[in-house]
Amino acid sequence: MRSLSPRLTAIVDALPLTPGMRVLEIGGGTSAAAKAVAGRVGDGHILMIDRSATSIDQAWKGAAAEIDAGLMSVRRIAVEDFTLLPDEARFDLAFAVRVGALDGRHPATGRLALRRIADALTPRGRLFVDGGDPLRRLSLPHRDT
């Protein structure tokens, strides 16, 4: 089993996770952080999304036990295209590490991504991204509840 890098460990440690929480990871890569989160939310759930087919394939292989146990799922989709599936519950928290749409590299895509994330979170849901110490919270556009 591959361990988390010190940077990802600090990020996961900084997330305000509680048992039973539903978490959305945006741009999850190989699923290392998602697996760590799955171990901390007890009977909760983490959905890892990524636009890369390679990342999703790696996640399926690397997190097979968590996926089989129902603690984690993965979906190939870009954050700016993300919507909840029919009957899918909203998420309590979302986070992203090195995602261009959320770190200012792609402002137009970022505005759309923030809207999609806001729509996928509960009214009290929060979004965290890297670039703080180690995280920073992003404001979300107004959303209907």
PyMOL commands that set and color helices and strands:
alter all, ss='L'
color gray80, all
select helices_A, chain A and resi 6-14+32-38+53-62+64-68+79-81+107-120
alter helices_A, ss='H'
color red, helices_A
select strands_A, chain A and resi 22-26+45-50+72-76+91-96+121-130+135-138
alter strands_A, ss='S'
color yellow, strands_A
deselect
rebuild
show_as cartoon
